[in-house]
Amino acid sequence: MAAVSSMRKMYGLCFHAVRQTAGRKASRLLQHRAFRVTAVHQQQPFDSSLEKPQFPGASAEFVDHLEFIQPNVISGIPIYRVMDRQGKIVNPSEDPQLSKETVLNFYQNMTLLNTMDRILYESQRQGRISFYMTNYGEEGTHLGSAAALDPHDLVFGQYREAGVLMYRGFPLDLFMAQCYANADDLGKGRQMPVHYGSRDLNFVTISSPLATQLPQAAGAAYAMKRENLNRAVICYFGEGAASEGDAHAGLNFSATLECPLIFFCRNNGYAISTPTSEQYRGDGIAARGPGYGMLSIRVDGNDVFAVYNATKEARRRAVAENQPFLIEAMTYRIGHHSTSDDSSAYRSVDEVNYWDKQDHPISRLRHYMTARGWWSEDDERSWRKQSRKTVMEAFERAEKRLKPNPELLFTDVYQEMTPNLDKQRESLWRHVQQYKEHYPLDLYDKYQH
Amino acid sequence: MAAAARFFSRRANFKLSLSAVGIGAHSSFGAALLKPSPNCNSRTKTQRRHAAHFTFQPDPVPTQYGPTQKMNLFQSITSALDNTLASDPTAVIFGEDVAFGGVFRCTVGLRDKYGKDRVFNTPLCEQGIVGFGIGAAVAGATAIAEIQFADYIYPAFDQIVNEAAKYRYRSGNLFDCGSLTIRAPWGCVGHGSLYHSQSPEAFFAHCPGIKVVIPRSPVQAKGLLLSCIADKNPCIFFEPKILYRAAVEQVPEEPYIIPLSQAEILQEGSDVTLVAWGTQIHVMKEVAAMAQEKLGVSCEVIDLQTILPWDTETICKSVVKTGRLLISHEAPITGGFAAEISSTVQEECFLNLEAPISRVCGYDTPFPHIFEPFYIPDKWKCFEAIKKMINY
């Protein structure tokens, strides 16, 4: 619903842009062109007696006037929102009217994530974990979208979607275990921190190469379509990753192969230090969707309800109609790219403060809640105390836990152990027995062979 | 001059209406121009094209897998794919042009038989094809991806090496894409030149987590492909394109598997071990016959079949027996897979070696067009290498 009206608006904006080029006769023809999403082109029988184009490659009219289509970046695709920056509903008919319990759950997940981020970021600074990436400012994109999906929907992420996993119920102990790479880590200690994964929660393990998940999401969605079990796939990525070739591949394949898939782009303004002005020249990521024949929308990513509404509708239609959707959630990366980054090198503290203080998804939701009498100062204080305590307890447990058995270096390369790897495993075992004082064996689970 | 005169005299026969000016396809213009004069019926030497550098030698008919049918290599592939689609409802085949049957006819008839949701074209994008295949496999489908030529597999290199190969390991076995198989036509074809002749197995041999398999014949191809499809690890299956039509054997109609990572000794010998894979096996068999006849040298010929993980035991056991090893492949010699075999064998069998290990491979150049007869590791080069080893 929201997607269609936004499409109509964009269509109208094109008309507007065309008008600006000093009313030519061709303008009337141009308004019938570009960005109109038509049904899949059926090849008409060839008939050159008509003065209509017969090309198999495009269904269009002839035009006799030379004019380039103007890319519309001044007033681009509009941004759908439900709440204003003070958390007040703008158009009451768009309020999803979620229950108090649901909204409180959003808030608590977002703030718990924020608390966990603060503690783990600090722990890296203190040399206790090797690396971390925070989610500051983007919690709305995680919670709004995750809540709109079914638990069986498969999630492909990039690396800044921990809130999705948290919403689905991934325990703090397992977040910590992965960051500490201890013996409880489901990933068996093989990857850097924040590369979470959970089979039970349908969250595919994160990998470092960017945008590789987009064509994979298309393939998974295609397989699910064939299974016919009412499952969708959501694929998260940043505006920087959207420049990768794999992104083009994923978008094109999902459209041509008619996959029940939601592409969710977190446009947070930066790819490490690279601002969007150096990442693309067009109207962001949403404007690329129509180029693939895909229904697209741009939303206020800091408005949890807007994200929720758009994702809910996209999910419903993606599965019902077997077509992909593109949601570009505009937001801001308040934190550094990672613990290896100091963003004061490329942006001002004032800019960051604006977003932190004036347009934060957590504050906006809190205003919404307090306006309804759902959350008081006392609630806030006791929740903060409680969440800090649970995070710290999980943290201390994770820190004390030993690392996995070094034998796990060699398993899962293939499903089976190969003779070659077995020999290498044997060789390392013998070596460590001989030189054991030079290896940090006391940090690891007993090295069993 | 004379040709031009002939052309003009023929013009009267051409329909000159606008619709028949057809400079494009189906015009008899070209054929008419090139028709030789009545007296001349053999071509000059520069008009002839070079014959193949090997003779395909079929294996004895297998009797243990049930009734067989005469099939060439591409038909044996079709048979394997047909068996798979019939028995596994999750199996799907996709890639460029597979719907109409494929540029090498490996998928002929499958779309009609099994449906357009199971055998379908993708956009022209190898990174997309492999990425899509990985995702389908992760979601539990048996995904069979076709890359139109191995020469074009490189855009998918990141997806193969960084994603497919590492999926199980990095997730702690929570997720895997073991039901992915990638197929690609491979190797020299007489005129393929830089981009239709490559043998890229060495690039992938360096990547733990995937398997790389190359068959020498139709019977081998069907059994090995079915093994790859059944294997719970992502596999790359390279198909020697020069054998698609040239290799004909009696191939079992029912499905059967030939185990991976088990090299096959095709012919036992006592003086030299010859190791190769794919098309080059047929060259080696001829070399073995030549060595026996002209030098009285007894060669043990081994088809490696699986490049990764490779069967070190069979090769080393053979070299311990013979003391001499020759490895041959079309791919360039530097960093080619022969280097890996050579290195391992010298570690394991150093004291058994009577001569340095010999590698007869392509030169360190891109695969040339007109110079192919000089480029390829033909039987004369291999024969000469054996002579040197015997006389070391």
Chai-1 contact restraints between the chains, C-beta under 6 A:
chainA,res_idxA,chainB,res_idxB,connection_type,confidence,min_distance_angstrom,max_distance_angstrom,comment,restraint_id
A,L186,B,G172,contact,1.0,0.0,6.0,A-B,restraint_1
A,L186,B,L174,contact,1.0,0.0,6.0,A-B,restraint_2
A,G187,B,G172,contact,1.0,0.0,6.0,A-B,restraint_3
A,K188,B,G172,contact,1.0,0.0,6.0,A-B,restraint_4
A,R190,B,R170,contact,1.0,0.0,6.0,A-B,restraint_5
A,Q191,B,R170,contact,1.0,0.0,6.0,A-B,restraint_6
A,G197,B,S171,contact,1.0,0.0,6.0,A-B,restraint_7
A,G197,B,L174,contact,1.0,0.0,6.0,A-B,restraint_8
A,R199,B,L174,contact,1.0,0.0,6.0,A-B,restraint_9
A,V204,B,F175,contact,1.0,0.0,6.0,A-B,restraint_10
A,T205,B,S171,contact,1.0,0.0,6.0,A-B,restraint_11
A,T205,B,F175,contact,1.0,0.0,6.0,A-B,restraint_12
A,P209,B,N162,contact,1.0,0.0,6.0,A-B,restraint_13
A,T212,B,E163,contact,1.0,0.0,6.0,A-B,restraint_14
A,P215,B,G128,contact,1.0,0.0,6.0,A-B,restraint_15
A,P215,B,G131,contact,1.0,0.0,6.0,A-B,restraint_16
A,P215,B,F132,contact,1.0,0.0,6.0,A-B,restraint_17
A,Q216,B,G131,contact,1.0,0.0,6.0,A-B,restraint_18
A,Q216,B,I134,contact,1.0,0.0,6.0,A-B,restraint_19
A,Q216,B,G135,contact,1.0,0.0,6.0,A-B,restraint_20
A,A217,B,G135,contact,1.0,0.0,6.0,A-B,restraint_21
A,A218,B,F132,contact,1.0,0.0,6.0,A-B,restraint_22
A,G219,B,F132,contact,1.0,0.0,6.0,A-B,restraint_23
A,G219,B,G133,contact,1.0,0.0,6.0,A-B,restraint_24
A,G219,B,G135,contact,1.0,0.0,6.0,A-B,restraint_25
A,G219,B,A136,contact,1.0,0.0,6.0,A-B,restraint_26
A,A220,B,G135,contact,1.0,0.0,6.0,A-B,restraint_27
A,A220,B,V138,contact,1.0,0.0,6.0,A-B,restraint_28
A,A220,B,A139,contact,1.0,0.0,6.0,A-B,restraint_29
A,Y222,B,A136,contact,1.0,0.0,6.0,A-B,restraint_30
A,A223,B,A136,contact,1.0,0.0,6.0,A-B,restraint_31
A,A223,B,A139,contact,1.0,0.0,6.0,A-B,restraint_32
A,A223,B,A141,contact,1.0,0.0,6.0,A-B,restraint_33
A,M224,B,A139,contact,1.0,0.0,6.0,A-B,restraint_34
A,G245,B,Q127,contact,1.0,0.0,6.0,A-B,restraint_35
A,D246,B,Q127,contact,1.0,0.0,6.0,A-B,restraint_36
A,A249,B,C125,contact,1.0,0.0,6.0,A-B,restraint_37
A,A249,B,Q127,contact,1.0,0.0,6.0,A-B,restraint_38
A,A249,B,G128,contact,1.0,0.0,6.0,A-B,restraint_39
A,N252,B,P123,contact,1.0,0.0,6.0,A-B,restraint_40
A,F253,B,G128,contact,1.0,0.0,6.0,A-B,restraint_41
A,F253,B,F132,contact,1.0,0.0,6.0,A-B,restraint_42
A,T256,B,P123,contact,1.0,0.0,6.0,A-B,restraint_43
A,D412,B,R168,contact,1.0,0.0,6.0,A-B,restraint_44
A,D412,B,Y169,contact,1.0,0.0,6.0,A-B,restraint_45
A,D412,B,N173,contact,1.0,0.0,6.0,A-B,restraint_46
A,V413,B,Y169,contact,1.0,0.0,6.0,A-B,restraint_47
A,V413,B,P208,contact,1.0,0.0,6.0,A-B,restraint_48
A,V413,B,G209,contact,1.0,0.0,6.0,A-B,restraint_49
A,Y414,B,N233,contact,1.0,0.0,6.0,A-B,restraint_50
A,Q415,B,G178,contact,1.0,0.0,6.0,A-B,restraint_51
A,Q415,B,K232,contact,1.0,0.0,6.0,A-B,restraint_52
A,Q415,B,N233,contact,1.0,0.0,6.0,A-B,restraint_53
A,T418,B,P309,contact,1.0,0.0,6.0,A-B,restraint_54
A,N420,B,P309,contact,1.0,0.0,6.0,A-B,restraint_55
